Amino acid sequence: MSNLHSAPAPLSIDGEVIIVNNDTDEVVCNGGSIALGHPQVWYSFDNQDNVTCGYCDRVFVKERAKTRFPSQT
């Protein structure tokens, strides 16, 4: 599997950005509303402020780091 942790915050993101609480240690992704989704996978933040799903490019971002990511409407 590819690197689970994002490098410094990108200038643009193709995937959806999901903001989580600062004390969140793990997140799970199954592709959500994407047609047919993908296998359920768990990601750990491992002292990072964001992680990116290797299947659907969803980015999970801790509240304290949300200003580094494009706003979602």
Steps between C-alpha positions, in 0.01 A plus 500: 500500500617854436610745768206558734614839619491815301811711463461869580152620415443506123381812322209313343323176579308282257330301775246599763629665820351376828573696818535295820555585869855577610502200735414251223762225471349287220251535218325248278415546133283289270463737207176646632268613224739407221332242274561157655750651747812301590610255770482645851846616609627652825762773519695628800611863527833400661567854629400655165218750443363328190481164322391419146305192396703294255184394314287813455735787592273617781702712740428483873622818670518588867309816594820691585633453145187568294618845387773335292243327279257643245154562643233253403158623393 
